Structures are given as C-alpha cells and as structure tokens.
C-alpha cells in the first residue's frame, strides 16, 4: 500500500510542478480547429454515404430490371 501512496504523491508532484499546461488562448484555438475539422469530416462522410447509397440503389434497380 505504501508504494501506491508514493505513486499518487509522485503523480501529483509531476502534474503540479513539471507539466506545462496549455494557456487558455491555446485551448480555444485548438478547440476551434478541432470543431471545424470535425464538421468537415462529418460532411465528407455524409456525402460519401449518400453517394454510395444512391449508387447501390441504382445497381440493385438495374439488376432487378435485368432479371424480371
């Protein structure tokens, strides 16, 4: 149990005194970049999904017409 407490004390010391935390402005700009990238990726994924959905529907429709 002593080693676990030493681990917790060491972790706290590391986080408190040795980690360089980002500034508020850096966090805001990073959040904006991630949000924009997420929206762009979601729109791209939606577009590809719609394209494949319509293509598969057309292919299935043509196959149904060929075999009927």
N, C-alpha and C positions, 0 to 999 in steps of 0.2 A: 504494500500500500504506500510505503514511503517513496518508492520510485515513481508512482503515479502522481503523487503530490509534487515531487520535484519536476516532473514533466509539465504539470499545469503551471507551476511558478515560472519555469523556463519559457513556456509558450507565452505567458502573459508578458514577461520581460521582453521577449522578442517582438511581440506585436506593439507593445507600448513604446519601446525605445529604439528599435532597429529598423522597423518597417517604415518606408516613406510612403505615406498615404497620399493619394491624388488630391489636388486642390478642387474646390467647388466648381470653378470655371471649367476645369478639365473634365470633370464628371458630366457637366451639362453638355459640353460639345461632343463628348463621346456618346452620350445618350441620343443626341440629335442624329449623329451619323448612323448609329445602330438602328434607330427608328426608320430613317429614310431607306437604309439598305433592306430592312425587313419588309417595308411596303413594296419596294421594287421587286424583291424576290417573290412576294406573295402574288403580285400582279403577273409576273412572268409565269409562275406555276399555274395560276388560274388560266392564263392564255393557252399554255401548252395542254392543259387538261381539256379545255373546251375544243381545241383543235383536234386532239386525239379522239375525243368523244364523237365529234361530228364525222371524222374520217371513218371510225369503226362503224358508226351507224350507216354511213353510205355504203361501206363494203358489205355489211350484212344485208342491206336492202338490195344491192346488186345480186348477191348470192341467192337470196330468196326469189328474185325475179328470174334468175337463170334456171333454177330447179323447179319452178312452177309452170 
